[in-house]
């Protein structure tokens, strides 16, 4: 029950979830550059989405659809839906790892 209560914000309205995710971003802004933050946050979001279920109580399960929609929307905003690296974002951002040359090059 406590876990569902802690994760309930994931199933909040898109506007509330956006405020929550912006708060998370601000909390970590001083610790990581935009590239590192987006990559790390994306890993966390994908780990939630990989779970067969996010919630364990009947009340929590009613939030499941909205929670998954919010997590997917944040991934799209981060521009990091897959495992591919993000493009650097702004001055001072860490460069992404070098890409492999095209085959046959």
Secondary structure as UniProt FT lines:
FT   HELIX           2..7
FT   HELIX           8..11
FT   HELIX           14..29
FT   TURN            30..31
FT   HELIX           34..50
FT   HELIX           58..61
FT   TURN            62..63
FT   HELIX           64..78
FT   TURN            91..92
FT   TURN            103..104
//
